[in-house]
């Protein structure tokens, strides 16, 4: 579904992403792990066309490296950004409706809203509440729910556990597992390497803008270098 070759992203003269290659097959959950500043979020923003990039980004066979960001949602790509990015002055229900802004199939939208509420019952309880008054974990759930309302074929998740209490991290990742089990293709950027690898089929390790390792999630969890660098030596 996603094929990336020689992707490069720079901020002025500083190279944040240095000619990386990665692939995500249809129905896979693939993670990209690494320390702060490794280039993970820059990679995801480039794939979402929020940052200009050089190289090849093929989505379902089409090279999208020059596509405008607003075209992606209609083509089946949704980003859940780092920091959640909910519309603070809109209600939960209005935020979810914004996720379906490019759709006109009202009956299917209503069906998808019911599905999101089944998957994330806390959002149903808070439907009329302003998004800015939600807890961090609830906002993360809302950001995921809003992305799902666009019926994406490829979901880009950027640091969904960031800043959340452990119990909320567990709940958010239960949702990630459920969505993946339904067959959705997911590329997950996550600093919590153990958690990311535990839900993924494959993983990439990123350091200083480069992909330094790529393997099955099980093999990366068992790799001494990965354990020492990202899993606390476990």
Secondary structure, 3 states (H helix, E strand, C coil): CEEEEEEEEEECCEEEEEEEEEEECCCCEEEEECCCCCCHHHHHHHHCCCCCCEEEEEECCEECCCCCHHHHHHHCEEEECCCCCCCCCCEHHHHHHHHCCCCCCHHHHHHHHHHHHHHCHHHHHCCCCEHHHCCHHHHHHHHHHHHHCCCCCEEEEECCCCCCCHHHHHHHHHHHHHHHHCCCEEEEEECCHHHHHHHCCEEEEEECCEEEEEEEHHHHHCCHHHHHHHCCCC
